[in-house]
Structure formats: structure tokens, C-alpha cells
Amino acid sequence: MTSLLRQLHASGQAIWLDFLDRQFLAEGGLRKLALHDGVTGVTSNPSIFEKAMGHGDAYDPGFRAALAQGDIGAQDLYESQAIEDIRAAAADLRPVYERLNGRDGYVSMEVSPYISNDTGATIAEAQRLWHRIGVPNLMIKVPGNSAGVPAVRQLTADGVNVNITLLFAIEAYQAVAEAYMAGLEARLAKGDPIDRIASVASFFVSRIDARIDKTIDARLAAGDREAEALTALRGKVAIANAKLAYAWYQEMIESKRWRNLAAQGAMPQRLLWASTGVKDPRFPDTLYVDTLIGPDTINTMPPQTMAAFRDHGTLAQTLAADLIGAQNVLAEVDRLGLDLAEVTASLVSDGVNQFAQATDALLGTVAAKRAEIVGDTINTMTATLPEALRQKVEVRLEMMRKEAWPRRLWEGDPSLWTGKGEDHWLGWLAAGQERQVDPDALVRLREHAQTNTNAVLLGMGGSSLGPEVLARILGNAPSHPRLHVLDTTDPAQITEVARSIDLEKTLFIVSSKSGSTMEPALLRSYFFALSGRQGDQFIAVTDPGSDLEKIAMNDRFAQIFSGDPTIGGRYSVLSVFGMVPAAVIGRDVMALYAAASPMVLSCGGDVPPQENPGLWLGAIIGEAATAGRDKLTIVASARLEPLGAWLEQLLAESTGKNGHGIVPVDLEPLGDPASYGDDRLFVHFALTSDVDAEQEAKLNMLEAAGQPIVRISLAQPERITQEFFRWEIATAIAGAIIGINPFDQPDVEAAKVAARQLVAAYETAGTLEPETPVAEDENFAIFALQDESAPDDTVIAMLRRHFAALEPGNYAGFLAYLERNASDAAALAMMRVAVRDARRVATVAGFGPRFLHSTGQAYKGGPNSGVFLVITRDPDPDLAIPGHKASFGTVQLAQARGDAAVLAQRGRRVLRLHLKKSGGGLEALQAAIAAAL
Ligand SMILES: O=P(O)(O)OC[C@H]1O[C@](O)(CO)[C@@H](O)[C@@H]1O
């Protein structure tokens, strides 16, 4: 016997399937439905794909096959599989399409719900899918909201078959019918054919009842006086609404305008009943089929509804019947104040949101599958967090998902931060995708650099720290120069580098985005003179139009590499600022990008926060910071230790402002649980081949003691590039949580100005302004910045008072304007441990002026919890700067004094201690601090 469904089909209403699934297609499910039940079309939507792809492992072989062609992001991976299904379904229905001469046999695929409010993006995406899928019996689904209507017109004019979805109100349907006609007319005006353009208007049914009936039930429960009238409307409104839409359709096809189009071959835009699955168990499960049967319409049914109708549907031409009854129902709706207009309007936006949520879930699963499949190419990360913090992170991740943070970050939406131009600073996102460099130029540079034994990079902050990490972690390739990074004015350090290089076989890289930073300018003068003004031994990396660019041209530098002015220094390592020095030391820059790529894809705008390693980390560090765990303590296995200096700048300069932010703690030796308060977040970086059992054991103890620990593991050193990208994303996100602009550095300039003034005064007077110590002994002289000395103060008494000021949650800073070498670093580390263990506070250390262009921002602009000891000494021997009265030593001292003065002006607790020549230097200071604690 012919199935009821087939009879329905024969009655003039098309039956489409509102479902799609790979296994179902593979088993020939659709072909069977077409054959036995007369099914002539398929609709899909994000929820349908979420059900298909988001659960189980039916798509795993497909995911694997797609990724075997090359790594792609979650959205592309999803799309590759969805398109495969759509094409398979279209192939199954192709015979129907051919037999009916294009009148039916269509499969619909929906544009991303994320762009539903953007007409231009909707048009572009619909076009892209249309061409990519490339089959004639395809329909692209576009929402029928206000942004969708003009898209329908345009797409129709362009010859794309459109299925307009999420129609609830008759007026909305009328608008899309009008857009369809206008699109056809536009084609005619261009002389294009219109006889093969198909369109359907998907009018949603059951969702209206679900919403209205809920209101009715609430009113009934509240004892509404109109109980009887309200009850009579249950399950009636959606059908009445659909009937009236159909009545309008019938009028429309009789209109002169339509008859004109029909005369030229136009196919009517059929009404398609969608959302026909019955939600209320009190209604018959075939309700929205039985009542909506009429010619030239479509009913798209989920499999259960199809099965129900096949089993016990009622076949009669109901759609055009009892129109008066339908009008009465809507009049009653009006009279009873049920506000259908409000219901249908909110159903549109709810529908878009629902599809967006389904897409989030779907992309989350696809991203997780991708991570599993390409897993061993991605650095791993785990986090053990105290329960309260873990919960805050969860809540934040869900909020980020709802508010679409990944997409908004990649789209450059400044409202993620303070809304003050942050969108102009996001060039680093593209830089991570190798879009900022000229690969051929870097290959040539790599070859050219080989003639040198040494390279010296002159730059500060973002222009030096990334290159230093690359040079120290990756090292120079065989027969390529060794890179020295000079980011100082310390005479001894400069002399040491000058001594260790063969001048004639050294390539100098002058690196400065602004091209006007004082230290690289002075260092350039010094080495340019030293080289005998050999411009061909110099290259510049700088932003276009900078002073440095002009000087480099003037002095005939061998090459100038231009940066991207939309990338701030600390986010520049994956741009020319990191890649030029990488090429110089013989590294294959494209291989470095290839190593970064899996992380870049994992952190994409299409990866929901829960699966997005950058957003996840950003949520952890942002939430930790706002909960008082603002001392991000970096622990690294030996080979990765250099990363900390780069990370310090990124975190501190980005987040430490307006009294908020993260204070990075680098190179503080690990202690016992008792050494730490509850203001820490530990981050451990380890190279898998570089296991340090003692470090791991200490971390395990901290973890057992309830300290939060994030562990990041790299299988290969080249994958450090992944951490650059992950941390840039995480920092930007943490900045959004903290509520600051992560791309400016408002407090750095003050210290620079103060130092410049002191140097300028020196250039005229030939001496720095004199100052008087407030306490002094044979080793040290102390200069107080605040009025905090007592008349008979000793150095020890002042140091004692200084460290006694440290309260829980504070940190001690050692700001050393000294040569940065292993012994100074070790001495500072010992002092830090002594202070940490005595006062249970975090400690930081920086060499000046290097840290001024890095953590200095947070010390001045971040939380006022630092207690700083600025350490200076007279340089011996000093080093002259060509063309200047001031020596490097004078500049360094001026920088220290300027820095200390600005810290004091900002209300920071600060003491300056000058190491006297006669004293024992840092060893003596260590002893003094031990005595003072
Ligand atoms: O690359 P430039 O312009 O020389 O700047 C160096 C560093 O100085 C700073 O501007 C801070 O002074 C950093 O943000 C930057 O990375």
C-alpha cells in the first residue's frame, strides 16, 4: 500500500526531511525516503549538525582525512564535513531534481548564525558556500531578520537559491517574498534567466505555540478571568498564523507583479512549514502536519514526525480551510492581550541565539576532536586550581562563550577592553599567521648573515626580549652567527660584548619600533663609530617612517626591515622584530611559523573559550589576578628559562596599569609551601626532554598545599613560538577581564622623561645634580625618596624599616642598575629568597634600564603593592658615547635616579642604595639585608 506520506506528497505538498547525518546517508536512508515516501528535499541547520557531529565518533574518519591534508581550524574542519554531507544528500536527491526539472529536490545549508546581523557578511558567506558546494540543487539558508531581507534580494539577483529561515510573523514573510520578487526583477533587468532560481520561505510553527501556550498556562495558573477563552487558544495560534500566511501567498501569486514574473518562467517561493515537531505531549504528534496540508507548500519534518504521520497522520486539504476560524483565533489573541508581535519578534532573536549556541557547542566538539587528532603537534597545558578559582574560571569561560569573546577578539572589537582604540593594536594576530614577513627576504638575510661570526642586536623591551628568547632557546644554527643582545646602558656589559666580537665579522641589528628609543640610539652611535661607520654591517628593524629608518638610509645600512605599526613592541616577536634576528642566527623562519600554526589555529576566533587554549589561559590568569593571585610566578625547566624575560614584559606592561594588573615573578628560586602566601599563580614551562625532577617535586608539594599551578609542556624547543602566541592571546584576554587596555604603556614615559631631563642637564652642566645621602657607611649610601629617615638612621635601620613595610600580598622589588651577568643575577636571587622566606612575600628583580621598558610599567602603574630597592653603583671603567658629554655610566645613573623619583611620585615605597666602590658590592648588600630582616 502507498504510504500515507507518499499520499501526502501526491496531494501536492512536498515532504522534506529536517535532519541530516552521515551514517543515515551512508546507509541510504535518504534514498529510501525519496523512493518509498516521496521525500523531495532536506533541510539542515546548526542544531542538526551539532546533533550529528557533536556526539559520538561517526565523523572521526572524516575529521582525520581532512586533517591529513593539512591542519585547519575548527570552523573549516566542521565545514569540510558538513559540506561532504550536503553534497551527498544533494547527490541522493539529484534524480528528483532532474525529474522535476528543478522544481524540487533541494538540500539546504545555513550560513553561520554568528553573522546573522550583518547583511554584507551574510551575502559573502552565502556566495562562498554556494560556489564551494557547487551543486544546482542547493539552497543557502539565510535568516529572515532585518539584515537577512536585503541579502535575500541580492542573493536572488545573483542567482543563488535561498531558503529564508526563522520566519514567524506574516509581515516578515511578506518582506522576504517581496525581496525574492525584487531579486528576480533585478535579474531580468540584467537580462539573466529566472527559470532556475528556487526559493522557499521557512515559516516556523510549533515554537509559536510553545511560547504562547506557556503564557496561557501561567495566566490560567494565576486564575485569569478569561480562563475559558485562553484554554480554547492552546495549540491553535501557530496554525492560524500559518494559515493566514498561506492565504497571503495565494493572493500574492495572483498579483500582477507575480504573474509578470511567472510569465518569464519564475518559480514561486513556496512556503515551507518548519518547526513541525510537536513539543507539548498533550497534542497529537502529527498536529503540525495534519493541519497544514495544502498545495505548493512544503512540510519539513524531523524523522519522528515523519514516522508518526506515516503511521497515523490524517490526510485532508486543511490549510486553506476555515480561514474565518483562523482569523477569529488571531482576533482572540489580540483581545486577550497575548501580543503575538512581541512573541514572533523575540522568537527570531531567540532562534538566532539558539543556533549560535548550537554552533558554539558544535565547534567546541570539533575543536576538541581536532586537538585530539593533531594532539602531538600542540604544546599541552593542564591546570590545577583551588576550587573557588576553578569555579570562577568556569563561569568566566561560559560568559566569554555567551558574549562571543573569541570572535570579538579576532574581529578586533574594542568593546572587549576599554573601547579606546584597542582595535588599532591587533596586528599580532595576523603576524602569528606569518602574514607580516617577507619569507624570501628572510631567506636571503639568512644566507647573507652567514658571512659573520657574531651578531649584536641593539634594542629594548619588545625589540630585544623576543630575539633573546629565540637566540637562547634555539641557539644559532651551525655556521651562523651567534647573537648577543644589548638592551642596556651599563658600561661593563657593553664593553664585554664589544670585547667578545670580531668587529669585522659582526652584523649589527638595530631594532626599535618607534626608532627613537634612547638606549638603542646611543648603542648604535657607539657601535657605528666602533665599526668605522661601516653601514653595510648594520641592518635596521623599525616601523615605517621612524627616525631610525631615516638614519639607516642615511648611513647606508645593508637592509631595513619594516614593522607593522599595528603591533606593539611586546606583541612583536612573531613579526619581523623576532623573525629577522631568527633568520640571522640561521633559523628557518617558515619552520618556526609552521611550529606555531597548530596553536594559532587552536586559539582561533572559531574555537569556543572552553576549548581555546589562549582564552582558557587568559581566563585563569585574569580571574586569578582579580581574586588577589596577581603574582604570576614563572617556573621553567632549564632550557626554557629565558622565556620568562619575554613573558614578564608581555604581562606586566600589558596589564599593570590604573592600579591593577599582574606582577610577573621570574627567576625566583622555588621554595617550600611555607614560603608562599595566597597571592600566587604558578606557571611551569617544561621541555619534555628537559625534565627536572627536583623542580617537579617542589611543584607537586605546592600543588598539594593548594597553590594553583598551570603546567605547559613543549615537545620541541621550536614550539616556543606556540607559547608566544598563546600568551599574547591570554594576555589580551586577561586584560579584558582586569578591565584595562592591554596595548598601551601609560606609565613608562614618565621615567624616560625624568632620565632625559637629568641627561640633558648633564650635557649642559657637565655633572648630574648633586644629592645627599640620608644614611651612609663604608659600603653603601642610601638616598631616600620620601621623607622617611630619622636623623640618626643607619643603613641597616633604613633597610630594616624598608623590608618591614612588606605586608601580606606585597612584593619586594630589587631594581639593579648594574651589569647583567651571572654573578649579579645569582646574588640578587639570594637576596630575593632571604626576603621571601622572612616576609612570605613575592620578590621581583630587574636589571636597569632593561626592566624600564618591561616590568617597569607595572611597578609604577600596577597595584601599589611593591616595595622597591633601587641599586646603583659608580661604573668602573665608564664608557664614553661618541658625540655626547654624558657617558653610558652617567646615563645609567640618570635612569636609575629618574626611575626612583617617578616611583616615589607615584606613591610607591622606594629606597635607593648606592654601592660604594670601597664596599664589597652585592655580597655586602646580601649580608646587610640578612642583618636587616
Ligand atoms: O621598539 P622601541 O620603540 O624601541 O621600544 C622598545 C620598548 O620600549 C617600550 O616602549 C617601553 O618603553 C616598550 O613598550 C617597547 O617594547
The ligand as an SDF file (V2000), in Angstrom:
LIG
                    3D

 16 16  0  0  0  0  0  0  0  0999 V2000
   60.9210   49.2350   19.9490 O   0  0  0  0  0  0  0  0  0  0  0  0
   61.0090   50.5430   20.6260 P   0  0  0  0  0  0  0  0  0  0  0  0
   60.1260   51.5600   20.0440 O   0  0  0  0  0  0  0  0  0  0  0  0
   62.4190   50.9900   20.6770 O   0  0  0  0  0  0  0  0  0  0  0  0
   60.5210   50.3600   22.1130 O   0  0  0  0  0  0  0  0  0  0  0  0
   61.1620   49.4900   22.9680 C   0  0  0  0  0  0  0  0  0  0  0  0
   60.3220   49.2220   24.1930 C   0  0  0  0  0  0  0  0  0  0  0  0
   60.0970   50.4130   24.8790 O   0  0  0  0  0  0  0  0  0  0  0  0
   58.7690   50.4770   25.3500 C   0  0  0  0  0  0  0  0  0  0  0  0
   58.0660   51.3620   24.5800 O   0  0  0  0  0  0  0  0  0  0  0  0
   58.6810   50.8980   26.7610 C   0  0  0  0  0  0  0  0  0  0  0  0
   59.4970   51.9760   26.9750 O   0  0  0  0  0  0  0  0  0  0  0  0
   58.2490   49.0640   25.1630 C   0  0  0  0  0  0  0  0  0  0  0  0
   56.8890   49.0060   25.1160 O   0  0  0  0  0  0  0  0  0  0  0  0
   58.9450   48.6740   23.9430 C   0  0  0  0  0  0  0  0  0  0  0  0
   58.9190   47.3090   23.7200 O   0  0  0  0  0  0  0  0  0  0  0  0
  1  2  2  0
  2  3  1  0
  2  4  1  0
  2  5  1  0
  5  6  1  0
  6  7  1  0
  7  8  1  0
  7 15  1  0
  8  9  1  0
  9 10  1  0
  9 11  1  0
  9 13  1  0
 11 12  1  0
 13 14  1  0
 13 15  1  0
 15 16  1  0
M  END
$$$$
